[in-house]
């Protein structure tokens, strides 16, 4: 499974999508952190703190970050 598909599978559980520009306003802080931890575990990475603010969370930026980390390994 490709990186985008793996990320999409996790995001869908939380009502988000790689293809959507919308932010899910119903995602509470616990769900947000749970999603981040799940992404970190799936990709065996540590997501930088600047991604850990819901108001600044950008799915496409996160995807680009994961791809860059995966390619550097």
C-alpha positions as CSV (number, residue, x, y, z in Angstrom):
1,X,0.0,0.0,0.0
2,X,1.3,3.4,-0.9
3,X,2.0,6.2,1.6
4,X,-1.0,8.2,0.6
5,X,-3.3,5.2,0.8
6,X,-2.0,4.3,4.3
7,X,-2.4,7.9,5.5
8,X,-5.9,8.2,3.9
9,X,-7.0,5.0,5.7
10,X,-6.1,6.6,9.1
11,X,-7.6,10.0,8.2
12,X,-10.9,8.5,7.1
13,X,-11.4,7.1,10.6
14,X,-11.4,10.7,11.8
15,X,-13.5,12.2,9.1
16,X,-10.6,13.7,7.2
17,X,-9.2,13.2,3.7
18,X,-5.9,13.8,1.9
19,X,-8.0,15.3,-0.9
20,X,-10.1,17.7,1.2
21,X,-9.3,21.3,2.0
22,X,-11.8,21.3,4.8
23,X,-10.9,20.9,8.4
24,X,-13.1,18.7,10.6
25,X,-14.3,21.1,13.3
26,X,-15.9,18.1,15.2
27,X,-12.5,16.5,15.8
28,X,-11.8,17.0,19.5
29,X,-8.3,17.3,21.0
30,X,-8.3,13.7,22.2
31,X,-9.2,12.4,18.7
32,X,-6.7,14.7,17.1
33,X,-3.8,13.4,19.3
34,X,-5.0,9.8,18.9
35,X,-4.9,10.3,15.1
36,X,-1.3,11.8,15.3
37,X,-0.1,8.8,17.4
38,X,-1.7,6.4,15.0
39,X,0.1,8.1,12.1
40,X,3.4,8.0,14.0
41,X,3.0,4.3,14.7
42,X,1.9,3.5,11.2
43,X,4.9,5.2,9.6
44,X,7.4,4.7,12.5
45,X,8.1,8.5,12.6
46,X,7.9,11.3,15.1
47,X,5.7,14.2,13.8
48,X,7.2,17.6,14.6
49,X,5.5,19.9,17.1
50,X,4.4,22.4,14.5
51,X,2.0,19.8,13.1
52,X,0.4,19.3,16.6
53,X,-1.9,22.3,16.6
54,X,-5.4,21.6,15.2
55,X,-5.8,25.1,13.8
56,X,-2.6,24.8,11.8
57,X,-3.0,21.1,10.8
58,X,-2.6,20.7,7.1
59,X,-3.1,17.2,5.7
60,X,-1.2,17.9,2.4
61,X,1.8,19.3,4.4
62,X,1.7,16.2,6.6
63,X,1.6,13.9,3.6
64,X,4.6,15.7,2.1
65,X,6.5,15.4,5.4
66,X,5.8,11.7,5.6
67,X,6.9,11.1,2.0
68,X,10.2,13.1,2.6
69,X,10.9,11.1,5.8
70,X,10.1,7.7,4.1
71,X,12.3,8.6,1.1
72,X,15.3,9.5,3.4
73,X,15.3,6.1,5.1
